[in-house]
Amino acid sequence: MLSKRQMHILSFIKSFYEDRRYGPTIKEIADGTGYSTTTVRNELISLEKRGFITREKGKYRTIVIN
């Protein structure tokens, strides 16, 4: 089960991608959700480990919702 914060982040990523056709950066997610970049980074790690998203390390804008 996802936390409210994780659902909020996933929803933001989905909306961002639908609007722009590329994924957001951690900073853009933080700005759009009101969470700190550290919180966003930690939640993305958790979401990736649980299989909800994939991303390429060391590259920007590679977040994909599975």
N, CA, C and O atoms as a Tripos MOL2 file, in Angstrom:
@<TRIPOS>MOLECULE
protein
  264   263    66     0     0
PROTEIN
NO_CHARGES

@<TRIPOS>ATOM
      1 N           0.8460   -1.1820    0.0000 N.3       1 MET1
      2 CA          0.0000    0.0000    0.0000 C.3       1 MET1
      3 C           0.8910    1.2440    0.0000 C.2       1 MET1
      4 O           1.9030    1.3030    0.6970 O.2       1 MET1
      5 N           0.4990    2.2110   -0.7780 N.am      2 LEU2
      6 CA          1.2620    3.4490   -0.8790 C.3       2 LEU2
      7 C           0.7970    4.4680    0.1530 C.2       2 LEU2
      8 O          -0.3790    4.5160    0.5150 O.2       2 LEU2
      9 N           1.7390    5.2810    0.6180 N.am      3 SER3
     10 CA          1.3830    6.3740    1.5190 C.3       3 SER3
     11 C           0.7530    7.4990    0.7040 C.2       3 SER3
     12 O           0.8410    7.5180   -0.5240 O.2       3 SER3
     13 N           0.1170    8.4340    1.4050 N.am      4 LYS4
     14 CA         -0.4700    9.5950    0.7210 C.3       4 LYS4
     15 C           0.6100   10.3730   -0.0150 C.2       4 LYS4
     16 O           0.3840   10.8620   -1.1220 O.2       4 LYS4
     17 N           1.7810   10.4880    0.5980 N.am      5 ARG5
     18 CA          2.8800   11.2220   -0.0260 C.3       5 ARG5
     19 C           3.3170   10.5400   -1.3180 C.2       5 ARG5
     20 O           3.5320   11.2070   -2.3300 O.2       5 ARG5
     21 N           3.4490    9.2160   -1.2910 N.am      6 GLN6
     22 CA          3.8430    8.4710   -2.4950 C.3       6 GLN6
     23 C           2.7980    8.5940   -3.5830 C.2       6 GLN6
     24 O           3.1440    8.7610   -4.7530 O.2       6 GLN6
     25 N           1.5210    8.5150   -3.2230 N.am      7 MET7
     26 CA          0.4600    8.6710   -4.2150 C.3       7 MET7
     27 C           0.4830   10.0800   -4.8080 C.2       7 MET7
     28 O           0.2630   10.2530   -6.0070 O.2       7 MET7
     29 N           0.7480   11.0830   -3.9750 N.am      8 HIS8
     30 CA          0.8260   12.4670   -4.4410 C.3       8 HIS8
     31 C           1.9750   12.6210   -5.4360 C.2       8 HIS8
     32 O           1.8150   13.2620   -6.4740 O.2       8 HIS8
     33 N           3.1180   12.0430   -5.1270 N.am      9 ILE9
     34 CA          4.2860   12.1190   -6.0130 C.3       9 ILE9
     35 C           4.0030   11.3950   -7.3240 C.2       9 ILE9
     36 O           4.3070   11.9250   -8.3920 O.2       9 ILE9
     37 N           3.4300   10.2000   -7.2650 N.am     10 LEU10
     38 CA          3.0990    9.4660   -8.4940 C.3      10 LEU10
     39 C           2.1040   10.2430   -9.3540 C.2      10 LEU10
     40 O           2.2430   10.3010  -10.5750 O.2      10 LEU10
     41 N           1.1190   10.8290   -8.7210 N.am     11 SER11
     42 CA          0.1260   11.6240   -9.4450 C.3      11 SER11
     43 C           0.7860   12.8240  -10.1180 C.2      11 SER11
     44 O           0.4740   13.1480  -11.2640 O.2      11 SER11
     45 N           1.6900   13.4770   -9.4100 N.am     12 PHE12
     46 CA          2.4020   14.6140   -9.9890 C.3      12 PHE12
     47 C           3.2260   14.1810  -11.1980 C.2      12 PHE12
     48 O           3.2030   14.8420  -12.2370 O.2      12 PHE12
     49 N           3.9510   13.0750  -11.0640 N.am     13 ILE13
     50 CA          4.7760   12.5820  -12.1760 C.3      13 ILE13
     51 C           3.9060   12.2900  -13.3890 C.2      13 ILE13
     52 O           4.2500   12.6680  -14.5090 O.2      13 ILE13
     53 N           2.7880   11.6230  -13.1730 N.am     14 LYS14
     54 CA          1.8850   11.2770  -14.2700 C.3      14 LYS14
     55 C           1.3560   12.5320  -14.9630 C.2      14 LYS14
     56 O           1.3700   12.6170  -16.1910 O.2      14 LYS14
     57 N           0.8980   13.4910  -14.1920 N.am     15 SER15
     58 CA          0.3700   14.7390  -14.7640 C.3      15 SER15
     59 C           1.4480   15.5090  -15.5120 C.2      15 SER15
     60 O           1.2090   16.0330  -16.6010 O.2      15 SER15
     61 N           2.6320   15.5730  -14.9220 N.am     16 PHE16
     62 CA          3.7460   16.2810  -15.5470 C.3      16 PHE16
     63 C           4.0610   15.6540  -16.8950 C.2      16 PHE16
     64 O           4.2320   16.3590  -17.8900 O.2      16 PHE16
     65 N           4.1370   14.3140  -16.9270 N.am     17 TYR17
     66 CA          4.4580   13.6210  -18.1740 C.3      17 TYR17
     67 C           3.3620   13.8250  -19.2240 C.2      17 TYR17
     68 O           3.6600   14.0430  -20.3980 O.2      17 TYR17
     69 N           2.1220   13.7560  -18.8130 N.am     18 GLU18
     70 CA          1.0140   13.9430  -19.7530 C.3      18 GLU18
     71 C           1.0280   15.3460  -20.3670 C.2      18 GLU18
     72 O           0.6830   15.5190  -21.5360 O.2      18 GLU18
     73 N           1.4240   16.3330  -19.5820 N.am     19 ASP19
     74 CA          1.4710   17.7190  -20.0680 C.3      19 ASP19
     75 C           2.6620   17.9850  -20.9760 C.2      19 ASP19
     76 O           2.5440   18.7120  -21.9630 O.2      19 ASP19
     77 N           3.8210   17.3940  -20.6440 N.am     20 ARG20
     78 CA          5.0570   17.7700  -21.3320 C.3      20 ARG20
     79 C           5.6990   16.6640  -22.1640 C.2      20 ARG20
     80 O           6.5750   16.9410  -22.9830 O.2      20 ARG20
     81 N           5.2820   15.4370  -21.9690 N.am     21 ARG21
     82 CA          5.8250   14.2710  -22.6780 C.3      21 ARG21
     83 C           7.2810   13.9550  -22.3160 C.2      21 ARG21
     84 O           8.0030   13.3340  -23.0950 O.2      21 ARG21
     85 N           7.6970   14.3900  -21.1270 N.am     22 TYR22
     86 CA          8.9750   13.9700  -20.5540 C.3      22 TYR22
     87 C           8.8260   14.0200  -19.0400 C.2      22 TYR22
     88 O           7.9640   14.7220  -18.5100 O.2      22 TYR22
     89 N           9.6660   13.2770  -18.3610 N.am     23 GLY23
     90 CA          9.5610   13.1790  -16.9190 C.3      23 GLY23
     91 C          10.1310   14.3820  -16.1850 C.2      23 GLY23
     92 O          10.9720   15.1030  -16.7210 O.2      23 GLY23
     93 N           9.6700   14.5970  -14.9590 N.am     24 PRO24
     94 CA         10.1630   15.7180  -14.1630 C.3      24 PRO24
     95 C          11.4850   15.3920  -13.4750 C.2      24 PRO24
     96 O          11.8390   14.2260  -13.3020 O.2      24 PRO24
     97 N          12.2060   16.4390  -13.0890 N.am     25 THR25
     98 CA         13.3910   16.2700  -12.2550 C.3      25 THR25
     99 C          12.9400   16.1950  -10.7950 C.2      25 THR25
    100 O          11.7880   16.4900  -10.4770 O.2      25 THR25
    101 N          13.8480   15.8040   -9.9240 N.am     26 ILE26
    102 CA         13.5380   15.7670   -8.4980 C.3      26 ILE26
    103 C          13.1330   17.1620   -8.0210 C.2      26 ILE26
    104 O          12.1840   17.3000   -7.2500 O.2      26 ILE26
    105 N          13.8350   18.1800   -8.4680 N.am     27 LYS27
    106 CA         13.5320   19.5580   -8.0830 C.3      27 LYS27
    107 C          12.1270   19.9560   -8.5370 C.2      27 LYS27
    108 O          11.3920   20.5960   -7.7850 O.2      27 LYS27
    109 N          11.7560   19.5860   -9.7490 N.am     28 GLU28
    110 CA         10.4170   19.9120  -10.2450 C.3      28 GLU28
    111 C           9.3420   19.1840   -9.4400 C.2      28 GLU28
    112 O           8.2850   19.7540   -9.1690 O.2      28 GLU28
    113 N           9.5950   17.9490   -9.0600 N.am     29 ILE29
    114 CA          8.6450   17.2080   -8.2190 C.3      29 ILE29
    115 C           8.5250   17.8990   -6.8620 C.2      29 ILE29
    116 O           7.4210   18.0940   -6.3540 O.2      29 ILE29
    117 N           9.6650   18.2680   -6.2800 N.am     30 ALA30
    118 CA          9.6580   18.9460   -4.9810 C.3      30 ALA30
    119 C           8.8810   20.2600   -5.0630 C.2      30 ALA30
    120 O           8.0440   20.5420   -4.2060 O.2      30 ALA30
    121 N           9.1540   21.0520   -6.0820 N.am     31 ASP31
    122 CA          8.4490   22.3280   -6.2470 C.3      31 ASP31
    123 C           6.9520   22.1240   -6.4630 C.2      31 ASP31
    124 O           6.1370   22.8920   -5.9520 O.2      31 ASP31
    125 N           6.5940   21.0910   -7.2200 N.am     32 GLY32
    126 CA          5.1930   20.8470   -7.5470 C.3      32 GLY32
    127 C           4.3840   20.2140   -6.4380 C.2      32 GLY32
    128 O           3.1590   20.3370   -6.4110 O.2      32 GLY32
    129 N           5.0590   19.5320   -5.5170 N.am     33 THR33
    130 CA          4.3350   18.8490   -4.4430 C.3      33 THR33
    131 C           4.4880   19.5180   -3.0790 C.2      33 THR33
    132 O           3.7120   19.2620   -2.1590 O.2      33 THR33
    133 N           5.5030   20.3810   -2.9630 N.am     34 GLY34
    134 CA          5.7390   21.0360   -1.6790 C.3      34 GLY34
    135 C           6.6210   20.2470   -0.7300 C.2      34 GLY34
    136 O           6.8270   20.6650    0.4090 O.2      34 GLY34
    137 N           7.1450   19.1130   -1.1760 N.am     35 TYR35
    138 CA          8.0530   18.3160   -0.3580 C.3      35 TYR35
    139 C           9.4890   18.7640   -0.6150 C.2      35 TYR35
    140 O           9.7750   19.3920   -1.6350 O.2      35 TYR35
    141 N          10.3830   18.4410    0.3050 N.am     36 SER36
    142 CA         11.7960   18.7600    0.1030 C.3      36 SER36
    143 C          12.3910   17.8140   -0.9420 C.2      36 SER36
    144 O          11.8470   16.7420   -1.2040 O.2      36 SER36
    145 N          13.5060   18.2240   -1.5280 N.am     37 THR37
    146 CA         14.1650   17.3540   -2.5100 C.3      37 THR37
    147 C          14.6360   16.0670   -1.8570 C.2      37 THR37
    148 O          14.6310   15.0160   -2.4990 O.2      37 THR37
    149 N          15.0420   16.1230   -0.5980 N.am     38 THR38
    150 CA         15.4690   14.9130    0.1160 C.3      38 THR38
    151 C          14.3010   13.9530    0.2890 C.2      38 THR38
    152 O          14.4480   12.7470    0.0910 O.2      38 THR38
    153 N          13.1460   14.4840    0.6580 N.am     39 THR39
    154 CA         11.9540   13.6470    0.8140 C.3      39 THR39
    155 C          11.5720   13.0160   -0.5210 C.2      39 THR39
    156 O          11.2800   11.8210   -0.5820 O.2      39 THR39
    157 N          11.5730   13.8060   -1.5810 N.am     40 VAL40
    158 CA         11.2290   13.2840   -2.9100 C.3      40 VAL40
    159 C          12.2200   12.1960   -3.3050 C.2      40 VAL40
    160 O          11.8120   11.1350   -3.7780 O.2      40 VAL40
    161 N          13.4930   12.4380   -3.1230 N.am     41 ARG41
    162 CA         14.5210   11.4520   -3.4840 C.3      41 ARG41
    163 C          14.2880   10.1350   -2.7240 C.2      41 ARG41
    164 O          14.3460    9.0560   -3.3140 O.2      41 ARG41
    165 N          14.0270   10.2320   -1.4270 N.am     42 ASN42
    166 CA         13.7860    9.0260   -0.6290 C.3      42 ASN42
    167 C          12.5230    8.2890   -1.0750 C.2      42 ASN42
    168 O          12.5110    7.0600   -1.1410 O.2      42 ASN42
    169 N          11.4790    9.0230   -1.3740 N.am     43 GLU43
    170 CA         10.2330    8.3850   -1.8380 C.3      43 GLU43
    171 C          10.4190    7.7480   -3.2150 C.2      43 GLU43
    172 O           9.8580    6.6850   -3.4800 O.2      43 GLU43
    173 N          11.1920    8.3760   -4.0870 N.am     44 LEU44
    174 CA         11.4550    7.7830   -5.4030 C.3      44 LEU44
    175 C          12.2370    6.4800   -5.2630 C.2      44 LEU44
    176 O          11.9710    5.5150   -5.9810 O.2      44 LEU44
    177 N          13.1860    6.4490   -4.3530 N.am     45 ILE45
    178 CA         13.9410    5.2140   -4.1020 C.3      45 ILE45
    179 C          12.9830    4.1180   -3.6450 C.2      45 ILE45
    180 O          13.0590    2.9860   -4.1210 O.2      45 ILE45
    181 N          12.0920    4.4490   -2.7310 N.am     46 SER46
    182 CA         11.1100    3.4840   -2.2360 C.3      46 SER46
    183 C          10.1750    3.0100   -3.3490 C.2      46 SER46
    184 O           9.9170    1.8140   -3.4840 O.2      46 SER46
    185 N           9.6750    3.9500   -4.1400 N.am     47 LEU47
    186 CA          8.7780    3.5920   -5.2410 C.3      47 LEU47
    187 C           9.4800    2.7200   -6.2810 C.2      47 LEU47
    188 O           8.8740    1.8180   -6.8580 O.2      47 LEU47
    189 N          10.7510    2.9960   -6.5110 N.am     48 GLU48
    190 CA         11.5080    2.1900   -7.4690 C.3      48 GLU48
    191 C          11.7380    0.7790   -6.9330 C.2      48 GLU48
    192 O          11.5870   -0.1930   -7.6730 O.2      48 GLU48
    193 N          12.0950    0.6580   -5.6750 N.am     49 LYS49
    194 CA         12.3090   -0.6680   -5.0650 C.3      49 LYS49
    195 C          11.0350   -1.5040   -5.0820 C.2      49 LYS49
    196 O          11.0850   -2.7280   -5.2060 O.2      49 LYS49
    197 N           9.8950   -0.8320   -4.9570 N.am     50 ARG50
    198 CA          8.6120   -1.5430   -4.9350 C.3      50 ARG50
    199 C           8.0350   -1.7730   -6.3300 C.2      50 ARG50
    200 O           6.9810   -2.3930   -6.4740 O.2      50 ARG50
    201 N           8.7310   -1.2710   -7.3670 N.am     51 GLY51
    202 CA          8.3240   -1.5450   -8.7400 C.3      51 GLY51
    203 C           7.2910   -0.6020   -9.3330 C.2      51 GLY51
    204 O           6.7490   -0.8870  -10.4010 O.2      51 GLY51
    205 N           7.0040    0.5110   -8.6730 N.am     52 PHE52
    206 CA          6.0190    1.4530   -9.1900 C.3      52 PHE52
    207 C           6.5890    2.3680  -10.2660 C.2      52 PHE52
    208 O           5.8630    2.8420  -11.1400 O.2      52 PHE52
    209 N           7.9020    2.6140  -10.1940 N.am     53 ILE53
    210 CA          8.5670    3.4440  -11.1920 C.3      53 ILE53
    211 C           9.8920    2.7980  -11.5830 C.2      53 ILE53
    212 O          10.4120    1.9330  -10.8770 O.2      53 ILE53
    213 N          10.4240    3.2330  -12.7140 N.am     54 THR54
    214 CA         11.7920    2.9000  -13.0970 C.3      54 THR54
    215 C          12.4680    4.2050  -13.4820 C.2      54 THR54
    216 O          11.8150    5.1580  -13.9070 O.2      54 THR54
    217 N          13.7840    4.2340  -13.3270 N.am     55 ARG55
    218 CA         14.5630    5.4050  -13.7290 C.3      55 ARG55
    219 C          16.0000    4.9860  -13.9460 C.2      55 ARG55
    220 O          16.4600    3.9850  -13.3960 O.2      55 ARG55
    221 N          16.7020    5.7600  -14.7520 N.am     56 GLU56
    222 CA         18.1080    5.4910  -15.0380 C.3      56 GLU56
    223 C          18.9640    6.3440  -14.1160 C.2      56 GLU56
    224 O          18.8050    7.5640  -14.0590 O.2      56 GLU56
    225 N          19.8640    5.7040  -13.4010 N.am     57 LYS57
    226 CA         20.7300    6.4330  -12.4850 C.3      57 LYS57
    227 C          21.6540    7.3680  -13.2500 C.2      57 LYS57
    228 O          22.1870    7.0200  -14.3030 O.2      57 LYS57
    229 N          21.8300    8.5560  -12.7010 N.am     58 GLY58
    230 CA         22.7470    9.5220  -13.2920 C.3      58 GLY58
    231 C          22.1860   10.3090  -14.4620 C.2      58 GLY58
    232 O          22.8940   11.1250  -15.0530 O.2      58 GLY58
    233 N          20.9230   10.0750  -14.8080 N.am     59 LYS59
    234 CA         20.3080   10.7970  -15.9200 C.3      59 LYS59
    235 C          19.0540   11.5080  -15.4190 C.2      59 LYS59
    236 O          18.3370   11.0060  -14.5540 O.2      59 LYS59
    237 N          18.8120   12.6770  -15.9770 N.am     60 TYR60
    238 CA         17.6370   13.4580  -15.6170 C.3      60 TYR60
    239 C          16.4530   13.0550  -16.5000 C.2      60 TYR60
    240 O          16.6170   12.5910  -17.6280 O.2      60 TYR60
    241 N          15.2650   13.2500  -15.9450 N.am     61 ARG61
    242 CA         14.0170   13.0820  -16.6900 C.3      61 ARG61
    243 C          13.7820   11.6690  -17.2240 C.2      61 ARG61
    244 O          13.2100   11.4930  -18.3000 O.2      61 ARG61
    245 N          14.2270   10.6660  -16.4690 N.am     62 THR62
    246 CA         14.0630    9.2870  -16.9200 C.3      62 THR62
    247 C          13.0590    8.5150  -16.0810 C.2      62 THR62
    248 O          12.9670    7.2940  -16.2070 O.2      62 THR62
    249 N          12.3040    9.1990  -15.2280 N.am     63 ILE63
    250 CA         11.3200    8.5150  -14.3850 C.3      63 ILE63
    251 C          10.1490    8.0570  -15.2500 C.2      63 ILE63
    252 O           9.5610    8.8440  -15.9930 O.2      63 ILE63
    253 N           9.8240    6.7730  -15.1410 N.am     64 VAL64
    254 CA          8.7100    6.1900  -15.8810 C.3      64 VAL64
    255 C           7.8310    5.4370  -14.8990 C.2      64 VAL64
    256 O           8.3310    4.6370  -14.1070 O.2      64 VAL64
    257 N           6.5250    5.6840  -14.9410 N.am     65 ILE65
    258 CA          5.5950    4.9410  -14.0940 C.3      65 ILE65
    259 C           5.3200    3.6070  -14.7530 C.2      65 ILE65
    260 O           4.9990    3.5430  -15.9390 O.2      65 ILE65
    261 N           5.4490    2.5410  -13.9790 N.am     66 ASN66
    262 CA          5.2310    1.1830  -14.5200 C.3      66 ASN66
    263 C           3.7650    0.8100  -14.5000 C.2      66 ASN66
    264 O           3.4020   -0.2900  -14.9160 O.2      66 ASN66
@<TRIPOS>BOND
     1     1     2 1
     2     2     3 1
     3     3     4 2
     4     3     5 am
     5     5     6 1
     6     6     7 1
     7     7     8 2
     8     7     9 am
     9     9    10 1
    10    10    11 1
    11    11    12 2
    12    11    13 am
    13    13    14 1
    14    14    15 1
    15    15    16 2
    16    15    17 am
    17    17    18 1
    18    18    19 1
    19    19    20 2
    20    19    21 am
    21    21    22 1
    22    22    23 1
    23    23    24 2
    24    23    25 am
    25    25    26 1
    26    26    27 1
    27    27    28 2
    28    27    29 am
    29    29    30 1
    30    30    31 1
    31    31    32 2
    32    31    33 am
    33    33    34 1
    34    34    35 1
    35    35    36 2
    36    35    37 am
    37    37    38 1
    38    38    39 1
    39    39    40 2
    40    39    41 am
    41    41    42 1
    42    42    43 1
    43    43    44 2
    44    43    45 am
    45    45    46 1
    46    46    47 1
    47    47    48 2
    48    47    49 am
    49    49    50 1
    50    50    51 1
    51    51    52 2
    52    51    53 am
    53    53    54 1
    54    54    55 1
    55    55    56 2
    56    55    57 am
    57    57    58 1
    58    58    59 1
    59    59    60 2
    60    59    61 am
    61    61    62 1
    62    62    63 1
    63    63    64 2
    64    63    65 am
    65    65    66 1
    66    66    67 1
    67    67    68 2
    68    67    69 am
    69    69    70 1
    70    70    71 1
    71    71    72 2
    72    71    73 am
    73    73    74 1
    74    74    75 1
    75    75    76 2
    76    75    77 am
    77    77    78 1
    78    78    79 1
    79    79    80 2
    80    79    81 am
    81    81    82 1
    82    82    83 1
    83    83    84 2
    84    83    85 am
    85    85    86 1
    86    86    87 1
    87    87    88 2
    88    87    89 am
    89    89    90 1
    90    90    91 1
    91    91    92 2
    92    91    93 am
    93    93    94 1
    94    94    95 1
    95    95    96 2
    96    95    97 am
    97    97    98 1
    98    98    99 1
    99    99   100 2
   100    99   101 am
   101   101   102 1
   102   102   103 1
   103   103   104 2
   104   103   105 am
   105   105   106 1
   106   106   107 1
   107   107   108 2
   108   107   109 am
   109   109   110 1
   110   110   111 1
   111   111   112 2
   112   111   113 am
   113   113   114 1
   114   114   115 1
   115   115   116 2
   116   115   117 am
   117   117   118 1
   118   118   119 1
   119   119   120 2
   120   119   121 am
   121   121   122 1
   122   122   123 1
   123   123   124 2
   124   123   125 am
   125   125   126 1
   126   126   127 1
   127   127   128 2
   128   127   129 am
   129   129   130 1
   130   130   131 1
   131   131   132 2
   132   131   133 am
   133   133   134 1
   134   134   135 1
   135   135   136 2
   136   135   137 am
   137   137   138 1
   138   138   139 1
   139   139   140 2
   140   139   141 am
   141   141   142 1
   142   142   143 1
   143   143   144 2
   144   143   145 am
   145   145   146 1
   146   146   147 1
   147   147   148 2
   148   147   149 am
   149   149   150 1
   150   150   151 1
   151   151   152 2
   152   151   153 am
   153   153   154 1
   154   154   155 1
   155   155   156 2
   156   155   157 am
   157   157   158 1
   158   158   159 1
   159   159   160 2
   160   159   161 am
   161   161   162 1
   162   162   163 1
   163   163   164 2
   164   163   165 am
   165   165   166 1
   166   166   167 1
   167   167   168 2
   168   167   169 am
   169   169   170 1
   170   170   171 1
   171   171   172 2
   172   171   173 am
   173   173   174 1
   174   174   175 1
   175   175   176 2
   176   175   177 am
   177   177   178 1
   178   178   179 1
   179   179   180 2
   180   179   181 am
   181   181   182 1
   182   182   183 1
   183   183   184 2
   184   183   185 am
   185   185   186 1
   186   186   187 1
   187   187   188 2
   188   187   189 am
   189   189   190 1
   190   190   191 1
   191   191   192 2
   192   191   193 am
   193   193   194 1
   194   194   195 1
   195   195   196 2
   196   195   197 am
   197   197   198 1
   198   198   199 1
   199   199   200 2
   200   199   201 am
   201   201   202 1
   202   202   203 1
   203   203   204 2
   204   203   205 am
   205   205   206 1
   206   206   207 1
   207   207   208 2
   208   207   209 am
   209   209   210 1
   210   210   211 1
   211   211   212 2
   212   211   213 am
   213   213   214 1
   214   214   215 1
   215   215   216 2
   216   215   217 am
   217   217   218 1
   218   218   219 1
   219   219   220 2
   220   219   221 am
   221   221   222 1
   222   222   223 1
   223   223   224 2
   224   223   225 am
   225   225   226 1
   226   226   227 1
   227   227   228 2
   228   227   229 am
   229   229   230 1
   230   230   231 1
   231   231   232 2
   232   231   233 am
   233   233   234 1
   234   234   235 1
   235   235   236 2
   236   235   237 am
   237   237   238 1
   238   238   239 1
   239   239   240 2
   240   239   241 am
   241   241   242 1
   242   242   243 1
   243   243   244 2
   244   243   245 am
   245   245   246 1
   246   246   247 1
   247   247   248 2
   248   247   249 am
   249   249   250 1
   250   250   251 1
   251   251   252 2
   252   251   253 am
   253   253   254 1
   254   254   255 1
   255   255   256 2
   256   255   257 am
   257   257   258 1
   258   258   259 1
   259   259   260 2
   260   259   261 am
   261   261   262 1
   262   262   263 1
   263   263   264 2
@<TRIPOS>SUBSTRUCTURE
     1 MET1         2 RESIDUE 1 A MET
     2 LEU2         6 RESIDUE 1 A LEU
     3 SER3        10 RESIDUE 1 A SER
     4 LYS4        14 RESIDUE 1 A LYS
     5 ARG5        18 RESIDUE 1 A ARG
     6 GLN6        22 RESIDUE 1 A GLN
     7 MET7        26 RESIDUE 1 A MET
     8 HIS8        30 RESIDUE 1 A HIS
     9 ILE9        34 RESIDUE 1 A ILE
    10 LEU10       38 RESIDUE 1 A LEU
    11 SER11       42 RESIDUE 1 A SER
    12 PHE12       46 RESIDUE 1 A PHE
    13 ILE13       50 RESIDUE 1 A ILE
    14 LYS14       54 RESIDUE 1 A LYS
    15 SER15       58 RESIDUE 1 A SER
    16 PHE16       62 RESIDUE 1 A PHE
    17 TYR17       66 RESIDUE 1 A TYR
    18 GLU18       70 RESIDUE 1 A GLU
    19 ASP19       74 RESIDUE 1 A ASP
    20 ARG20       78 RESIDUE 1 A ARG
    21 ARG21       82 RESIDUE 1 A ARG
    22 TYR22       86 RESIDUE 1 A TYR
    23 GLY23       90 RESIDUE 1 A GLY
    24 PRO24       94 RESIDUE 1 A PRO
    25 THR25       98 RESIDUE 1 A THR
    26 ILE26      102 RESIDUE 1 A ILE
    27 LYS27      106 RESIDUE 1 A LYS
    28 GLU28      110 RESIDUE 1 A GLU
    29 ILE29      114 RESIDUE 1 A ILE
    30 ALA30      118 RESIDUE 1 A ALA
    31 ASP31      122 RESIDUE 1 A ASP
    32 GLY32      126 RESIDUE 1 A GLY
    33 THR33      130 RESIDUE 1 A THR
    34 GLY34      134 RESIDUE 1 A GLY
    35 TYR35      138 RESIDUE 1 A TYR
    36 SER36      142 RESIDUE 1 A SER
    37 THR37      146 RESIDUE 1 A THR
    38 THR38      150 RESIDUE 1 A THR
    39 THR39      154 RESIDUE 1 A THR
    40 VAL40      158 RESIDUE 1 A VAL
    41 ARG41      162 RESIDUE 1 A ARG
    42 ASN42      166 RESIDUE 1 A ASN
    43 GLU43      170 RESIDUE 1 A GLU
    44 LEU44      174 RESIDUE 1 A LEU
    45 ILE45      178 RESIDUE 1 A ILE
    46 SER46      182 RESIDUE 1 A SER
    47 LEU47      186 RESIDUE 1 A LEU
    48 GLU48      190 RESIDUE 1 A GLU
    49 LYS49      194 RESIDUE 1 A LYS
    50 ARG50      198 RESIDUE 1 A ARG
    51 GLY51      202 RESIDUE 1 A GLY
    52 PHE52      206 RESIDUE 1 A PHE
    53 ILE53      210 RESIDUE 1 A ILE
    54 THR54      214 RESIDUE 1 A THR
    55 ARG55      218 RESIDUE 1 A ARG
    56 GLU56      222 RESIDUE 1 A GLU
    57 LYS57      226 RESIDUE 1 A LYS
    58 GLY58      230 RESIDUE 1 A GLY
    59 LYS59      234 RESIDUE 1 A LYS
    60 TYR60      238 RESIDUE 1 A TYR
    61 ARG61      242 RESIDUE 1 A ARG
    62 THR62      246 RESIDUE 1 A THR
    63 ILE63      250 RESIDUE 1 A ILE
    64 VAL64      254 RESIDUE 1 A VAL
    65 ILE65      258 RESIDUE 1 A ILE
    66 ASN66      262 RESIDUE 1 A ASN
